[in-house]
Amino acid sequence: MLLYPGAFNMTTGPAHWELLIRSRALDQQVYVAAASVARDEKATYVAWGNSTVVNPWGTVLTRADDKETIIYSDIDVDKVQEVRQQIPTSQQKRPDLYQITDLSIK
């Protein structure tokens, strides 16, 4: 499971929040939980809210609204393997086509 804290604003939240969470779940084939602060219209920074949990298929399982709340979601660990068998992207790597170079300073 990937856990992301976030505080998207009222412009980027509606446009990108769910899209990015679902995308990370799909491309990594894992559960993703994204937690956001609740919306406070009187604050200097107004957050979108909408904490969300998504399964490896990209389906939204649980989503909060903009208010302060706790959300719960059942996590089926077998779903990860099921999705990875249906879309075996990790088995489709082609290391014969590229090199991985370590650029770290020693």
Helices and strands as residue ranges (DSSP letters): E 2-6, H 12-28, E 32-36, E 52-54, E 60-63, H 77-86, G 89-91, G 95-97
